[in-house]
Amino acid sequence: MYPVRQAEAYARTCARLCAHPAAALLDAAGAGAGSRVLDVGSGSGTVSFLAGGRDTRVYAGTTPAGRS
């Protein structure tokens, strides 16, 4: 499956379910104004996006689909 198709399939199926615990994860990590967040395997960027909204400095990275 091509990366674009994988991303579209993820967006249609799992994206909302995976995004649900993101805020609780950031709360548990104490992510807030002035803190730094490392989002490894950031995928669609949901956690990074929410962290950025908390006035944090976000560092994010992922690998292309099909690579490990």
Distance bins in CASP14 RR format, pairs under 12 A and 6 or more apart:
PFRMAT RR
TARGET T0000
AUTHOR 0000-0000-0000
RMODE 2
METHOD distances of the structure
MODEL  1
1 7 0 0 0 0 1 0 0 0 0 0 0
1 8 0 0 0 0 1 0 0 0 0 0 0
1 9 1 0 0 1 0 0 0 0 0 0 0
1 10 0 0 0 0 0 1 0 0 0 0 0
1 65 1 0 0 1 0 0 0 0 0 0 0
1 66 0 0 0 0 1 0 0 0 0 0 0
2 8 0 0 0 0 1 0 0 0 0 0 0
2 9 0 0 0 0 0 1 0 0 0 0 0
2 64 0 0 0 0 0 1 0 0 0 0 0
2 65 0 0 0 0 1 0 0 0 0 0 0
2 66 0 0 0 0 0 1 0 0 0 0 0
3 9 0 0 0 0 0 1 0 0 0 0 0
3 10 0 0 0 0 0 1 0 0 0 0 0
3 43 0 0 0 0 0 1 0 0 0 0 0
3 62 0 0 0 0 0 1 0 0 0 0 0
3 63 0 0 0 0 0 1 0 0 0 0 0
3 64 1 0 0 1 0 0 0 0 0 0 0
3 65 1 0 1 0 0 0 0 0 0 0 0
3 66 1 0 0 1 0 0 0 0 0 0 0
3 67 0 0 0 0 1 0 0 0 0 0 0
4 10 0 0 0 0 0 1 0 0 0 0 0
4 11 0 0 0 0 0 1 0 0 0 0 0
4 64 0 0 0 0 0 1 0 0 0 0 0
4 65 0 0 0 0 1 0 0 0 0 0 0
5 11 0 0 0 0 0 1 0 0 0 0 0
5 12 0 0 0 0 0 1 0 0 0 0 0
5 65 0 0 0 0 1 0 0 0 0 0 0
6 12 0 0 0 0 0 1 0 0 0 0 0
6 13 0 0 0 0 0 1 0 0 0 0 0
6 14 0 0 0 0 0 1 0 0 0 0 0
6 15 0 0 0 0 0 1 0 0 0 0 0
6 43 0 0 0 0 0 1 0 0 0 0 0
6 44 0 0 0 0 0 1 0 0 0 0 0
6 64 0 0 0 0 0 1 0 0 0 0 0
6 65 1 0 1 0 0 0 0 0 0 0 0
6 66 0 0 0 0 1 0 0 0 0 0 0
6 67 0 0 0 0 0 1 0 0 0 0 0
7 13 0 0 0 0 0 1 0 0 0 0 0
7 14 0 0 0 0 0 1 0 0 0 0 0
7 15 0 0 0 0 1 0 0 0 0 0 0
7 43 0 0 0 0 1 0 0 0 0 0 0
7 44 1 0 0 1 0 0 0 0 0 0 0
7 45 0 0 0 0 0 1 0 0 0 0 0
7 62 0 0 0 0 0 1 0 0 0 0 0
7 64 0 0 0 0 0 1 0 0 0 0 0
7 65 1 0 0 1 0 0 0 0 0 0 0
7 66 0 0 0 0 0 1 0 0 0 0 0
8 14 0 0 0 0 0 1 0 0 0 0 0
8 15 0 0 0 0 0 1 0 0 0 0 0
8 44 0 0 0 0 0 1 0 0 0 0 0
8 65 0 0 0 0 0 1 0 0 0 0 0
9 15 0 0 0 0 1 0 0 0 0 0 0
9 44 0 0 0 0 0 1 0 0 0 0 0
9 65 0 0 0 0 0 1 0 0 0 0 0
10 16 0 0 0 0 0 1 0 0 0 0 0
10 17 0 0 0 0 0 1 0 0 0 0 0
10 18 0 0 0 0 1 0 0 0 0 0 0
10 19 0 0 0 0 0 1 0 0 0 0 0
10 43 0 0 0 0 1 0 0 0 0 0 0
10 44 1 0 0 1 0 0 0 0 0 0 0
10 45 0 0 0 0 0 1 0 0 0 0 0
10 46 0 0 0 0 0 1 0 0 0 0 0
10 65 0 0 0 0 1 0 0 0 0 0 0
11 17 0 0 0 0 0 1 0 0 0 0 0
11 18 0 0 0 0 0 1 0 0 0 0 0
11 19 0 0 0 0 0 1 0 0 0 0 0
11 43 0 0 0 0 0 1 0 0 0 0 0
11 44 1 0 0 1 0 0 0 0 0 0 0
11 45 0 0 0 0 0 1 0 0 0 0 0
11 46 0 0 0 0 0 1 0 0 0 0 0
12 44 0 0 0 0 0 1 0 0 0 0 0
13 44 0 0 0 0 0 1 0 0 0 0 0
14 20 0 0 0 0 0 1 0 0 0 0 0
14 43 0 0 0 0 0 1 0 0 0 0 0
14 44 0 0 0 0 1 0 0 0 0 0 0
14 46 0 0 0 0 0 1 0 0 0 0 0
15 22 0 0 0 0 0 1 0 0 0 0 0
15 43 0 0 0 0 1 0 0 0 0 0 0
15 44 1 0 1 0 0 0 0 0 0 0 0
15 45 0 0 0 0 1 0 0 0 0 0 0
15 46 1 0 0 1 0 0 0 0 0 0 0
15 49 0 0 0 0 0 1 0 0 0 0 0
16 22 0 0 0 0 0 1 0 0 0 0 0
16 44 0 0 0 0 0 1 0 0 0 0 0
16 46 0 0 0 0 1 0 0 0 0 0 0
17 44 0 0 0 0 0 1 0 0 0 0 0
17 46 0 0 0 0 0 1 0 0 0 0 0
18 25 0 0 0 0 0 1 0 0 0 0 0
18 41 0 0 0 0 0 1 0 0 0 0 0
18 42 0 0 0 0 0 1 0 0 0 0 0
18 43 0 0 0 0 1 0 0 0 0 0 0
18 44 1 0 0 1 0 0 0 0 0 0 0
18 45 0 0 0 0 0 1 0 0 0 0 0
18 46 1 0 0 1 0 0 0 0 0 0 0
18 47 0 0 0 0 1 0 0 0 0 0 0
19 25 0 0 0 0 0 1 0 0 0 0 0
19 26 0 0 0 0 0 1 0 0 0 0 0
19 43 0 0 0 0 0 1 0 0 0 0 0
19 44 0 0 0 0 1 0 0 0 0 0 0
19 45 0 0 0 0 1 0 0 0 0 0 0
19 46 1 0 1 0 0 0 0 0 0 0 0
19 47 0 0 0 0 1 0 0 0 0 0 0
19 48 0 0 0 0 0 1 0 0 0 0 0
19 49 0 0 0 0 1 0 0 0 0 0 0
19 50 0 0 0 0 1 0 0 0 0 0 0
20 46 0 0 0 0 1 0 0 0 0 0 0
20 47 0 0 0 0 0 1 0 0 0 0 0
20 50 0 0 0 0 0 1 0 0 0 0 0
21 27 0 0 0 0 0 1 0 0 0 0 0
21 28 0 0 0 0 1 0 0 0 0 0 0
21 29 0 0 0 0 0 1 0 0 0 0 0
21 46 0 0 0 0 1 0 0 0 0 0 0
21 47 0 0 0 0 1 0 0 0 0 0 0
21 50 0 0 0 0 0 1 0 0 0 0 0
22 28 0 0 0 0 0 1 0 0 0 0 0
22 29 0 0 0 0 0 1 0 0 0 0 0
22 31 0 0 0 0 0 1 0 0 0 0 0
22 37 0 0 0 0 0 1 0 0 0 0 0
22 39 0 0 0 0 1 0 0 0 0 0 0
22 42 0 0 0 0 0 1 0 0 0 0 0
22 43 0 0 0 0 0 1 0 0 0 0 0
22 44 0 0 0 0 0 1 0 0 0 0 0
22 45 0 0 0 0 1 0 0 0 0 0 0
22 46 1 0 1 0 0 0 0 0 0 0 0
22 47 1 0 1 0 0 0 0 0 0 0 0
22 48 0 0 0 0 1 0 0 0 0 0 0
22 49 0 0 0 0 1 0 0 0 0 0 0
22 50 1 0 1 0 0 0 0 0 0 0 0
22 51 0 0 0 0 1 0 0 0 0 0 0
22 52 0 0 0 0 0 1 0 0 0 0 0
22 53 0 0 0 0 0 1 0 0 0 0 0
22 54 0 0 0 0 0 1 0 0 0 0 0
23 29 0 0 0 0 0 1 0 0 0 0 0
23 30 0 0 0 0 0 1 0 0 0 0 0
23 31 0 0 0 0 1 0 0 0 0 0 0
23 32 0 0 0 0 0 1 0 0 0 0 0
23 46 0 0 0 0 1 0 0 0 0 0 0
23 47 0 0 0 0 1 0 0 0 0 0 0
23 49 0 0 0 0 0 1 0 0 0 0 0
23 50 1 0 0 1 0 0 0 0 0 0 0
23 51 0 0 0 0 1 0 0 0 0 0 0
23 53 0 0 0 0 0 1 0 0 0 0 0
23 54 0 0 0 0 1 0 0 0 0 0 0
24 30 0 0 0 0 0 1 0 0 0 0 0
24 31 0 0 0 0 0 1 0 0 0 0 0
24 47 0 0 0 0 0 1 0 0 0 0 0
24 50 0 0 0 0 0 1 0 0 0 0 0
25 31 0 0 0 0 1 0 0 0 0 0 0
25 37 0 0 0 0 1 0 0 0 0 0 0
25 39 0 0 0 0 0 1 0 0 0 0 0
25 46 0 0 0 0 0 1 0 0 0 0 0
25 47 1 0 0 1 0 0 0 0 0 0 0
25 48 0 0 0 0 0 1 0 0 0 0 0
25 50 0 0 0 0 1 0 0 0 0 0 0
25 51 0 0 0 0 1 0 0 0 0 0 0
25 54 0 0 0 0 0 1 0 0 0 0 0
26 32 1 0 0 1 0 0 0 0 0 0 0
26 35 0 0 0 0 1 0 0 0 0 0 0
26 37 1 0 0 1 0 0 0 0 0 0 0
26 39 0 0 0 0 0 1 0 0 0 0 0
26 46 0 0 0 0 0 1 0 0 0 0 0
26 47 1 0 0 1 0 0 0 0 0 0 0
26 48 0 0 0 0 0 1 0 0 0 0 0
26 49 0 0 0 0 0 1 0 0 0 0 0
26 50 1 0 0 1 0 0 0 0 0 0 0
26 51 1 0 1 0 0 0 0 0 0 0 0
26 52 0 0 0 0 1 0 0 0 0 0 0
26 53 0 0 0 0 1 0 0 0 0 0 0
26 54 1 0 0 1 0 0 0 0 0 0 0
26 55 0 0 0 0 0 1 0 0 0 0 0
26 56 0 0 0 0 1 0 0 0 0 0 0
26 58 0 0 0 0 0 1 0 0 0 0 0
27 35 0 0 0 0 0 1 0 0 0 0 0
27 47 0 0 0 0 0 1 0 0 0 0 0
27 50 0 0 0 0 0 1 0 0 0 0 0
27 51 0 0 0 0 0 1 0 0 0 0 0
27 54 0 0 0 0 1 0 0 0 0 0 0
28 47 0 0 0 0 0 1 0 0 0 0 0
29 35 0 0 0 0 1 0 0 0 0 0 0
29 36 0 0 0 0 0 1 0 0 0 0 0
29 37 1 0 0 1 0 0 0 0 0 0 0
29 38 0 0 0 0 1 0 0 0 0 0 0
29 39 0 0 0 0 0 1 0 0 0 0 0
29 47 0 0 0 0 1 0 0 0 0 0 0
29 50 0 0 0 0 0 1 0 0 0 0 0
29 51 0 0 0 0 1 0 0 0 0 0 0
29 54 0 0 0 0 0 1 0 0 0 0 0
29 56 0 0 0 0 1 0 0 0 0 0 0
30 36 0 0 0 0 0 1 0 0 0 0 0
30 37 0 0 0 0 1 0 0 0 0 0 0
30 51 0 0 0 0 0 1 0 0 0 0 0
30 54 0 0 0 0 1 0 0 0 0 0 0
30 56 0 0 0 0 1 0 0 0 0 0 0
31 37 1 0 1 0 0 0 0 0 0 0 0
31 38 0 0 0 0 0 1 0 0 0 0 0
31 39 0 0 0 0 0 1 0 0 0 0 0
31 47 0 0 0 0 1 0 0 0 0 0 0
31 48 0 0 0 0 0 1 0 0 0 0 0
31 50 0 0 0 0 1 0 0 0 0 0 0
31 51 1 0 1 0 0 0 0 0 0 0 0
31 52 0 0 0 0 1 0 0 0 0 0 0
31 53 0 0 0 0 1 0 0 0 0 0 0
31 54 1 0 1 0 0 0 0 0 0 0 0
31 55 0 0 0 0 1 0 0 0 0 0 0
31 56 1 0 1 0 0 0 0 0 0 0 0
31 57 0 0 0 0 0 1 0 0 0 0 0
31 58 0 0 0 0 1 0 0 0 0 0 0
32 50 0 0 0 0 0 1 0 0 0 0 0
32 51 0 0 0 0 1 0 0 0 0 0 0
32 52 0 0 0 0 1 0 0 0 0 0 0
32 53 0 0 0 0 1 0 0 0 0 0 0
32 54 1 0 1 0 0 0 0 0 0 0 0
32 55 1 0 0 1 0 0 0 0 0 0 0
32 56 1 0 1 0 0 0 0 0 0 0 0
32 57 0 0 0 0 0 1 0 0 0 0 0
32 58 0 0 0 0 0 1 0 0 0 0 0
33 51 0 0 0 0 0 1 0 0 0 0 0
33 52 0 0 0 0 0 1 0 0 0 0 0
33 53 0 0 0 0 1 0 0 0 0 0 0
33 54 1 0 0 1 0 0 0 0 0 0 0
33 55 1 0 1 0 0 0 0 0 0 0 0
33 56 1 0 0 1 0 0 0 0 0 0 0
33 57 0 0 0 0 0 1 0 0 0 0 0
34 51 0 0 0 0 0 1 0 0 0 0 0
34 52 0 0 0 0 0 1 0 0 0 0 0
34 53 0 0 0 0 0 1 0 0 0 0 0
34 54 0 0 0 0 1 0 0 0 0 0 0
34 55 1 0 0 1 0 0 0 0 0 0 0
34 56 1 0 0 1 0 0 0 0 0 0 0
34 57 1 0 0 1 0 0 0 0 0 0 0
34 58 0 0 0 0 0 1 0 0 0 0 0
35 51 0 0 0 0 1 0 0 0 0 0 0
35 52 0 0 0 0 0 1 0 0 0 0 0
35 53 0 0 0 0 0 1 0 0 0 0 0
35 54 1 0 0 1 0 0 0 0 0 0 0
35 55 0 0 0 0 1 0 0 0 0 0 0
35 56 1 0 1 0 0 0 0 0 0 0 0
35 57 1 0 0 1 0 0 0 0 0 0 0
35 58 0 0 0 0 1 0 0 0 0 0 0
35 59 0 0 0 0 0 1 0 0 0 0 0
36 48 0 0 0 0 0 1 0 0 0 0 0
36 51 0 0 0 0 1 0 0 0 0 0 0
36 52 0 0 0 0 0 1 0 0 0 0 0
36 54 0 0 0 0 0 1 0 0 0 0 0
36 55 0 0 0 0 0 1 0 0 0 0 0
36 56 1 0 0 1 0 0 0 0 0 0 0
36 57 1 0 1 0 0 0 0 0 0 0 0
36 58 1 0 0 1 0 0 0 0 0 0 0
36 59 1 0 0 1 0 0 0 0 0 0 0
36 60 0 0 0 0 0 1 0 0 0 0 0
37 45 0 0 0 0 0 1 0 0 0 0 0
37 47 1 0 0 1 0 0 0 0 0 0 0
37 48 1 0 0 1 0 0 0 0 0 0 0
37 49 0 0 0 0 0 1 0 0 0 0 0
37 50 0 0 0 0 1 0 0 0 0 0 0
37 51 1 0 1 0 0 0 0 0 0 0 0
37 52 1 0 0 1 0 0 0 0 0 0 0
37 53 0 0 0 0 0 1 0 0 0 0 0
37 54 0 0 0 0 1 0 0 0 0 0 0
37 55 0 0 0 0 0 1 0 0 0 0 0
37 56 1 0 1 0 0 0 0 0 0 0 0
37 57 1 0 0 1 0 0 0 0 0 0 0
37 58 1 0 1 0 0 0 0 0 0 0 0
37 59 1 0 0 1 0 0 0 0 0 0 0
37 60 0 0 0 0 1 0 0 0 0 0 0
37 61 0 0 0 0 0 1 0 0 0 0 0
38 47 0 0 0 0 0 1 0 0 0 0 0
38 48 0 0 0 0 1 0 0 0 0 0 0
38 51 0 0 0 0 1 0 0 0 0 0 0
38 56 0 0 0 0 0 1 0 0 0 0 0
38 57 0 0 0 0 1 0 0 0 0 0 0
38 58 0 0 0 0 1 0 0 0 0 0 0
38 59 1 0 1 0 0 0 0 0 0 0 0
38 60 1 0 0 1 0 0 0 0 0 0 0
38 61 0 0 0 0 1 0 0 0 0 0 0
39 45 1 0 0 1 0 0 0 0 0 0 0
39 46 0 0 0 0 1 0 0 0 0 0 0
39 47 1 0 1 0 0 0 0 0 0 0 0
39 48 1 0 1 0 0 0 0 0 0 0 0
39 49 0 0 0 0 1 0 0 0 0 0 0
39 50 0 0 0 0 1 0 0 0 0 0 0
39 51 1 0 0 1 0 0 0 0 0 0 0
39 52 0 0 0 0 0 1 0 0 0 0 0
39 56 0 0 0 0 0 1 0 0 0 0 0
39 57 0 0 0 0 0 1 0 0 0 0 0
39 58 1 0 0 1 0 0 0 0 0 0 0
39 59 1 0 0 1 0 0 0 0 0 0 0
39 60 1 0 1 0 0 0 0 0 0 0 0
39 61 1 0 0 1 0 0 0 0 0 0 0
39 62 0 0 0 0 1 0 0 0 0 0 0
40 47 0 0 0 0 0 1 0 0 0 0 0
40 48 0 0 0 0 0 1 0 0 0 0 0
40 58 0 0 0 0 0 1 0 0 0 0 0
40 59 0 0 0 0 1 0 0 0 0 0 0
40 60 1 0 0 1 0 0 0 0 0 0 0
40 61 1 0 0 1 0 0 0 0 0 0 0
40 62 1 0 0 1 0 0 0 0 0 0 0
40 63 0 0 0 0 1 0 0 0 0 0 0
41 47 0 0 0 0 1 0 0 0 0 0 0
41 48 0 0 0 0 1 0 0 0 0 0 0
41 59 0 0 0 0 0 1 0 0 0 0 0
41 60 1 0 0 1 0 0 0 0 0 0 0
41 61 1 0 1 0 0 0 0 0 0 0 0
41 62 1 0 1 0 0 0 0 0 0 0 0
41 63 1 0 0 1 0 0 0 0 0 0 0
41 64 0 0 0 0 0 1 0 0 0 0 0
41 65 0 0 0 0 0 1 0 0 0 0 0
41 67 0 0 0 0 0 1 0 0 0 0 0
41 68 0 0 0 0 0 1 0 0 0 0 0
42 48 1 0 1 0 0 0 0 0 0 0 0
42 49 0 0 0 0 1 0 0 0 0 0 0
42 50 0 0 0 0 0 1 0 0 0 0 0
42 51 0 0 0 0 0 1 0 0 0 0 0
42 58 0 0 0 0 1 0 0 0 0 0 0
42 59 0 0 0 0 1 0 0 0 0 0 0
42 60 1 1 0 0 0 0 0 0 0 0 0
42 61 1 0 1 0 0 0 0 0 0 0 0
42 62 1 0 1 0 0 0 0 0 0 0 0
42 63 0 0 0 0 0 1 0 0 0 0 0
43 49 0 0 0 0 0 1 0 0 0 0 0
43 60 0 0 0 0 1 0 0 0 0 0 0
43 61 1 0 0 1 0 0 0 0 0 0 0
43 62 1 0 1 0 0 0 0 0 0 0 0
43 63 0 0 0 0 1 0 0 0 0 0 0
43 64 0 0 0 0 0 1 0 0 0 0 0
43 65 0 0 0 0 1 0 0 0 0 0 0
44 50 0 0 0 0 0 1 0 0 0 0 0
44 60 0 0 0 0 0 1 0 0 0 0 0
44 61 0 0 0 0 0 1 0 0 0 0 0
44 62 0 0 0 0 1 0 0 0 0 0 0
44 65 0 0 0 0 0 1 0 0 0 0 0
45 51 0 0 0 0 1 0 0 0 0 0 0
45 52 0 0 0 0 0 1 0 0 0 0 0
45 58 0 0 0 0 1 0 0 0 0 0 0
45 60 1 0 0 1 0 0 0 0 0 0 0
45 61 0 0 0 0 1 0 0 0 0 0 0
45 62 0 0 0 0 1 0 0 0 0 0 0
46 52 0 0 0 0 0 1 0 0 0 0 0
46 53 0 0 0 0 0 1 0 0 0 0 0
46 58 0 0 0 0 0 1 0 0 0 0 0
46 60 0 0 0 0 0 1 0 0 0 0 0
46 62 0 0 0 0 0 1 0 0 0 0 0
47 53 0 0 0 0 0 1 0 0 0 0 0
47 54 0 0 0 0 0 1 0 0 0 0 0
47 56 0 0 0 0 0 1 0 0 0 0 0
47 58 0 0 0 0 1 0 0 0 0 0 0
47 59 0 0 0 0 0 1 0 0 0 0 0
47 60 0 0 0 0 1 0 0 0 0 0 0
47 61 0 0 0 0 0 1 0 0 0 0 0
47 62 0 0 0 0 0 1 0 0 0 0 0
48 54 0 0 0 0 0 1 0 0 0 0 0
48 56 0 0 0 0 1 0 0 0 0 0 0
48 57 0 0 0 0 0 1 0 0 0 0 0
48 58 1 0 1 0 0 0 0 0 0 0 0
48 59 0 0 0 0 1 0 0 0 0 0 0
48 60 1 0 1 0 0 0 0 0 0 0 0
48 61 0 0 0 0 1 0 0 0 0 0 0
48 62 0 0 0 0 1 0 0 0 0 0 0
49 56 0 0 0 0 0 1 0 0 0 0 0
49 58 0 0 0 0 1 0 0 0 0 0 0
49 60 0 0 0 0 1 0 0 0 0 0 0
50 56 0 0 0 0 1 0 0 0 0 0 0
50 58 0 0 0 0 1 0 0 0 0 0 0
50 60 0 0 0 0 0 1 0 0 0 0 0
51 57 0 0 0 0 1 0 0 0 0 0 0
51 58 1 0 1 0 0 0 0 0 0 0 0
51 59 0 0 0 0 1 0 0 0 0 0 0
51 60 0 0 0 0 1 0 0 0 0 0 0
52 58 1 0 1 0 0 0 0 0 0 0 0
52 59 0 0 0 0 0 1 0 0 0 0 0
52 60 0 0 0 0 0 1 0 0 0 0 0
62 68 0 0 0 0 0 1 0 0 0 0 0
END
